[in-house]
Amino acid sequence: MTIDSIAEGYVKLSLLIGQHHDAYIDAYYGPKAWQPTGPRKPLEELLTQSRQLSNSLSHLKIDDESTQRVAFLKIQIDAASYFIEHLLMVDEKSAFDDESKGLYDAISPDVNLVQLDIVLVELDQLLEGEGNLNSRLSQFNDQFVIPKDKLESVFSAAINEARSRTKRYINLPSNEHFTLEYVTDKVWSGYNWYKGNNYSLIQINTDYPIHIDRAIDLASHEGYPGHHVFNSLMEQHLVNKNGWLEYSVYPLFSPMSLLAEGSANYGIEVAFPHHERRDFERNVLFKLVDQS
């Protein structure tokens, strides 16, 4: 087998796994002919395919230029194997760290509870009013909820500013664009659905109160320089330019998500350093909310 044939096998395998779990495939913009049709293949068969791909990759003779490509494929295929095993063992529970390592190749750092207690004491001293800390914090945050009739103007301003700031550092494709929708009945507050060809559908869930500081978070995390830019550049450079079709599929429960979520979170601070963020919120977003 060649690295390209293994990459093709990995993409097709991922799409077959997606037939067993609706949320597994977050994005796909590869060949339409690779989309599976017909009944689902048994998970046991998919697990065998996954292990065979991993084994073939381990015995592949590669040059220095292919090292990183092979490493990415290996870790993604092994995560696919773990996910299939997870689906097969529905009545068994895994330790959190084991599941995190198996799916995302990462383990969360230990939380310093003593340090958290210090922060809680500081918050307790800062927040005025009566009642427990959670109640007072909720009352404080309620001042900054964006009215639903102002969501469109606030989010448009935040996204346009995030895009403008991102362009200072990153050359974006000329045809990149997105559609912004407001939805309900979702478990998340915001989501980016990358559709390919530099286009994303960004959805904002209005079931929950959205505080004004979340406008910048969501604009940067889901849009610029977050998921929309991440996927667009990946398609442009890795899929279209290099021909690495393994990047045309995004399995949600895989190490790829660690890169996507980490870069999207970091992108917030890149686009809006702390002092600039506060200035933009005060001088632009708050004024939009206060307009009658």
C-alpha positions in Angstrom: 0.0 0.0 0.0 1.0 3.6 -0.5 0.5 6.5 1.8 -2.2 7.9 -0.6 -4.1 4.6 -0.7 -4.0 4.4 3.1 -5.2 8.0 3.3 -8.1 7.1 1.0 -8.9 4.1 3.2 -8.9 6.2 6.3 -11.3 8.7 4.8 -13.7 6.0 3.6 -13.5 4.3 7.0 -14.3 7.5 8.8 -17.4 8.0 6.7 -18.5 4.4 7.4 -18.1 5.0 11.1 -20.2 8.1 10.7 -23.1 5.9 9.7 -23.1 4.5 13.2 -23.0 7.9 15.0 -24.6 11.1 13.7 -22.1 13.4 15.3 -18.9 11.6 14.3 -18.3 13.4 11.0 -18.1 17.1 11.7 -17.1 18.0 8.1 -16.4 16.3 4.8 -15.5 18.0 1.5 -13.7 15.1 -0.3 -14.9 13.1 -3.4 -18.7 12.6 -3.4 -18.2 9.1 -4.7 -16.6 8.1 -1.4 -19.8 8.8 0.5 -21.2 5.5 1.7 -24.5 4.2 0.5 -26.6 1.3 1.5 -26.7 -0.5 4.9 -24.2 0.1 7.6 -21.2 -2.2 7.8 -20.8 -4.1 11.1 -18.6 -2.4 13.6 -16.5 -5.5 13.9 -15.7 -5.3 10.2 -14.8 -1.6 10.5 -12.5 -2.3 13.5 -10.7 -4.9 11.4 -10.3 -2.4 8.6 -9.0 0.2 11.0 -6.4 -2.1 12.5 -5.3 -3.2 9.1 -4.8 0.4 8.0 -2.8 1.2 11.1 -0.6 -1.9 10.6 0.0 -1.0 6.9 1.0 2.5 7.9 3.5 1.1 10.5 5.2 -0.9 7.8 5.3 1.8 5.2 8.7 3.0 3.9 8.7 6.8 4.0 11.0 9.7 3.4 11.6 12.6 5.7 9.0 14.7 3.9 6.3 12.2 4.7 7.0 11.8 8.4 4.5 14.3 9.7 1.8 13.1 7.3 2.2 9.5 8.4 2.2 10.6 12.1 -1.1 12.4 11.6 -2.7 9.5 9.8 -1.5 7.0 12.4 -2.9 9.0 15.3 -6.2 9.5 13.5 -6.6 5.9 12.5 -5.8 4.7 16.0 -8.4 7.1 17.4 -10.9 5.7 15.0 -10.1 2.2 16.3 -10.7 3.4 19.8 -14.0 5.0 18.9 -15.2 1.8 17.3 -14.2 -0.2 20.3 -16.1 2.3 22.4 -19.2 1.8 20.4 -18.9 -1.9 20.7 -18.6 -1.7 24.5 -21.8 0.3 25.2 -22.3 -1.2 28.6 -18.7 -0.7 29.8 -17.4 2.6 31.1 -13.8 3.9 30.6 -11.9 6.1 32.9 -12.0 9.7 31.8 -8.2 10.0 31.2 -8.2 6.7 29.2 -11.0 7.9 27.0 -9.4 11.3 26.5 -6.1 9.7 25.5 -7.8 7.2 23.2 -9.9 9.7 21.3 -7.8 12.9 21.5 -4.3 11.7 22.3 -4.3 14.1 25.3 -5.0 14.0 29.0 -6.3 17.0 30.9 -3.9 18.6 33.4 -4.6 18.1 37.1 -6.7 20.9 38.6 -5.3 22.7 41.5 -8.3 22.9 43.9 -6.4 25.1 46.3 -5.9 27.7 43.7 -9.5 27.5 42.6 -10.6 28.1 46.3 -8.4 31.3 46.3 -10.2 32.6 43.2 -13.6 31.8 44.8 -12.7 33.8 47.9 -11.6 36.8 45.7 -14.8 36.6 43.8 -16.8 36.5 47.0 -15.2 39.7 48.2 -15.7 41.5 44.9 -19.3 40.7 44.3 -21.8 42.7 46.3 -25.3 41.7 47.3 -26.9 39.0 49.3 -27.1 35.2 48.7 -24.5 32.7 47.8 -21.7 33.3 45.3 -23.4 31.6 42.4 -26.6 33.7 42.8 -24.6 37.0 43.0 -22.5 36.0 40.0 -25.6 35.3 38.0 -27.2 38.6 39.0 -24.1 40.4 38.0 -23.9 38.7 34.6 -27.6 39.3 33.9 -26.7 43.0 33.3 -24.8 42.0 30.2 -27.2 39.8 28.4 -27.7 40.8 24.7 -31.4 41.4 23.9 -32.5 39.0 21.2 -33.4 41.9 18.9 -29.8 43.1 19.1 -28.1 39.8 18.5 -27.8 40.4 14.7 -26.1 43.8 15.0 -23.8 42.8 17.8 -22.7 39.5 16.2 -22.2 41.1 12.8 -20.0 43.8 14.3 -18.0 41.3 16.3 -17.5 39.0 13.3 -16.6 41.8 10.9 -14.0 43.1 13.4 -12.6 39.6 14.0 -12.3 39.1 10.2 -10.6 42.5 9.8 -8.1 41.8 12.6 -7.4 38.3 11.2 -6.5 39.6 7.8 -3.6 41.6 9.4 -1.9 38.3 10.0 -3.4 35.7 7.6 -4.0 35.8 3.9 -7.5 34.5 3.5 -8.9 33.0 0.3 -10.7 35.6 -1.8 -13.9 33.6 -1.9 -14.1 32.7 1.8 -17.5 33.5 3.3 -20.1 32.2 5.8 -23.8 32.3 6.6 -24.9 33.2 10.1 -28.0 31.6 11.5 -29.8 31.8 14.9 -31.2 28.4 16.0 -32.8 26.7 19.0 -32.9 23.3 20.7 -29.2 22.7 20.6 -26.8 21.5 23.4 -24.1 24.1 22.4 -24.1 27.9 22.3 -22.4 28.2 18.9 -21.2 25.9 16.2 -19.3 26.1 12.9 -20.3 23.7 10.1 -17.6 23.9 7.5 -19.1 23.0 4.1 -16.0 23.2 1.8 -14.8 25.6 -0.8 -14.0 28.2 1.9 -17.6 28.4 3.1 -19.0 27.8 6.6 -22.4 27.9 8.2 -22.1 29.5 11.7 -25.0 28.9 14.0 -25.8 30.7 17.3 -28.1 29.0 19.8 -30.6 31.5 21.2 -32.1 29.2 23.8 -29.6 30.4 26.4 -28.9 34.0 27.5 -25.9 35.3 25.5 -23.7 37.7 27.4 -22.0 40.5 25.5 -18.5 39.1 26.1 -19.6 35.9 24.3 -20.0 37.8 21.1 -16.3 38.2 20.7 -15.6 34.7 21.9 -18.0 33.1 19.4 -17.0 35.4 16.5 -13.4 34.6 16.9 -13.7 30.9 18.0 -16.3 29.9 15.3 -15.2 32.4 12.6 -12.0 34.4 12.6 -9.3 33.2 13.1 -11.0 30.1 14.6 -12.8 27.1 13.0 -13.8 28.8 9.7 -10.2 30.0 9.0 -8.7 26.7 10.3 -10.7 24.6 7.9 -10.5 27.0 5.0 -6.7 27.1 5.1 -6.5 23.4 5.7 -8.5 22.8 2.6 -6.5 25.3 0.6 -3.0 24.2 1.5 -3.2 20.5 2.6 -6.1 19.2 0.4 -6.0 21.3 -2.7 -2.3 22.1 -2.9 -0.7 19.0 -1.4 -3.4 16.5 -2.4 -3.6 15.1 1.2 -7.2 13.9 1.1 -7.1 12.7 4.7 -7.7 16.3 5.7 -10.9 16.4 3.7 -12.7 14.6 6.5 -13.0 15.8 10.1 -14.0 13.1 12.7 -15.2 15.0 15.7 -14.0 12.4 18.2 -10.3 12.5 17.2 -7.0 14.3 17.8 -8.0 16.7 15.0 -10.5 18.2 17.4 -7.7 19.0 19.9 -6.0 21.1 17.2 -9.2 22.7 16.1 -10.5 23.7 19.5 -7.1 24.7 20.8 -6.4 26.9 17.9 -9.9 28.4 18.0 -9.6 29.3 21.7 -6.1 30.7 21.2 -7.3 32.7 18.2 -9.6 34.8 20.5 -6.5 36.3 22.2 -4.7 36.7 18.9 -7.5 38.7 17.4 -8.5 40.6 20.6 -5.7 41.1 23.1 -7.2 41.8 26.5 -7.0 45.6 26.5 -8.2 45.8 22.8 -11.1 43.5 23.6 -12.3 45.6 26.4 -12.1 48.8 24.3 -14.0 47.2 21.4 -16.7 45.9 23.8 -17.1 49.3 25.5 -16.9 51.5 22.4 -18.8 49.4 19.9 -20.8 46.4 21.3 -22.2 48.1 24.4 -23.3 51.1 22.3 -25.1 48.7 19.9 -27.0 47.2 22.8 -27.8 50.5 24.3 -29.3 51.9 21.1 -33.1 52.2 21.3 
